[in-house]
Amino acid sequence: MSLLKKVTEFAHSPQGRKVLDQAKKYASDPKNKEKIDQVVHKLFGKGGKSH
């Protein structure tokens, strides 16, 4: 089974939906959104360019 298929099945399971709801709540907090943006910029550089 491919990784993508496993992830998709998990996302559709009750446990996966619970985790996704928690992630959405976390990401909606302005402080947490700033932390997420900082990590994205560290990983991909400013302007969203991938290396």
C-alpha positions in Angstrom: 0.0 0.0 0.0 1.4 3.4 -0.9 2.0 6.0 1.7 -0.4 8.4 0.1 -3.2 5.8 0.2 -2.4 5.2 3.9 -2.5 8.9 4.6 -5.8 9.3 2.7 -7.4 6.4 4.6 -6.3 7.8 7.9 -7.7 11.2 7.1 -11.1 9.7 6.4 -11.1 7.7 9.6 -12.8 9.0 12.8 -9.3 9.3 14.5 -7.9 11.1 11.4 -10.9 13.6 11.3 -10.2 14.3 15.0 -6.6 15.0 14.4 -7.4 17.3 11.4 -9.9 19.2 13.5 -7.3 19.8 16.2 -4.8 20.9 13.5 -7.3 23.4 12.1 -8.0 24.8 15.6 -4.2 25.1 16.2 -3.6 26.8 12.9 -6.4 29.3 13.3 -4.7 30.8 16.4 -2.7 33.9 15.2 0.3 33.1 17.5 0.4 29.5 16.1 0.0 30.7 12.5 3.1 32.9 12.9 5.0 29.9 14.2 3.9 27.8 11.3 4.9 30.6 8.8 8.3 30.8 10.4 8.8 27.1 9.9 7.6 27.2 6.3 10.0 30.1 5.6 12.9 28.2 7.2 12.1 25.1 5.1 11.3 26.8 1.8 12.9 30.2 2.0 11.2 33.5 1.8 8.7 33.9 -1.0 7.8 30.2 -0.9 10.5 29.0 -3.2 11.5 25.4 -2.8 15.2 24.4 -3.2 
